[in-house]
Each structure stands twice: as structure tokens, then as C-alpha cells.
Amino acid sequence: MTLPPWSEIAVGLLLLASGVVVLLAALGLRRLPDFFSRMHAPALASTLGAWIVTLASILHFSTRGHGLSLHVWLIIIVLSITAPVTTIVLARAALFRRRQAGDALPPPLRGPR
């Protein structure tokens, strides 16, 4: 079954946009100075890239013929829940290792005044 040309173009553009977002995250990963800064760029970009790929998948499967196809939402819901949790666990593990090594820890966040 062939897709309409507008659908193929839209899906292709969305997938390219996702690739550009992830490439920019890789550049941020290369440029940022320390581990804690480096965690930020890929976490945000991977989530945005996954949302764009999800939108492309919904468009692709919906134009194949059987109406609106939302089964891909299950994947993005799981990714949206697990990505921030993974980032927090990595940050806490890095702080624990720095504390065990005796390195200087980052200063604590200041509370409300």
C-alpha cells in the first residue's frame, strides 16, 4: 500500500527534524564542561526527538487507511516517564561517587529567602 505523497514528505520532514534535534544535543554534549551540565542537553533533546518521531509514526500509520492510529502513544508515555527518572538516578549516582572520592561537591541550591 502506497502512502499519499504529502504524507511521505511530512513524515520525512518530521524524521529529519528529529535527527537535527538529536544532533544539536550531541553538540551540546561535546561542548558542555562537566557531567552535570552534560546531562541536561541529551535528556531534553531525546525527549523532544522521541515526541517528533511519535508524531511522524502517528501520521504514517493514520494515513495507511484505518483512521486515526494512536497505539504509538503508549511508547511515548513510557519514555516520558522513564527519561526524567533515569536522569535523576544518574545525577544522584554521580553525586554519591564524588562524595565517596572526596571531591568538592557543587554548592547546594539556595532556598527561598
N, C-alpha and C positions, 0 to 999 in steps of 0.2 A: 504494500500500500504506500503510495507516494503522498507526501505532505504538500500543502499549498506552498508556493514559493515565498510568500510573505512570512509564513510560519518558520520555514527553514532559515530565512535571513534573520528573523527576530531571535530564534534560538541560538544561532551562530554568534550574533552580536552580544547576547547575554553571556554566553560562554567565554567570549573574548574579554568582556568586561570583568568577569570573574578572574580570569588569568592575569589581567592588568592589576587588579586589587592585590592578588597574592604576590605578584612580582614587586609591587611597591612595599609590601610587608617584608619581603626578603631584603630589599634595600634598607629598610628601617632596621632590620635585624643586624645588618652589616655595619651600619653607621652608629648605632647607639652604644654607649660606653660600657655599661655593666649589665649584669644578669637581670636585675630588677627592671631596668629600662627596656631591655630586650624582650621581656615577657609581654609587654604591653602591645607592641605593634602586631605580632603574629596572632595574638588572641583576638584582637578586634578584627583584623583583616580576614582571618579564617572564618569567623562568624559571618561577616558580610559576604565573603566569597561563597560560602555554603548557602546563604539566602538567595544569592543571584542564581546559582546552579539549580536550586529548588524551583525558583520561578521559571527557569528555562525548561526544567523537566515537566512542570505542570502545563506549560504552554505546549510542549511537544506531545505529551500523552493526551491532552484535551483536544488537540486538532487531529488526532488519529481517527476520531469518529464517534466514540461512545459518550460524548458530552464531557462535562467538567470532571477531571480526574484529580482527586485530592489525596491519593494514597501516599504521595511523596511527603506530605506534611508530617507524617509520623517520623520520618528520618530527621527533618529539621527540628522538630520538637525535642527529640533525644539529643541532638547536637547542641541545641541552645541550652539545655540543662547541664550537660556534661562538660562543655568547654569552660565555663567560668569556674566550676568546681575543680577541674584539673589545674587551672591556673592558680587557684588559691592553694591547693595542695603543694604544687611546685614551689610557690613562694615561701610557704611555711617550712618546707624541707630545706630550702636554701638558707633561710634564717637559722634553722637548727644547726646546719653544718657550719655556718660561720661562727655561731656561738660556741660550738664544740672546738673549733680550731683556734679560738681566742682572738679572732679578727674583730675590728671595730664594727659595731652594728650601725645601721642607719639610724638617725635620730628618730625618736617616737613622734607621731603626729600630735600636734597641739590640739587640745580640746577647745570647746567654745569658751570665750572669755567672759 
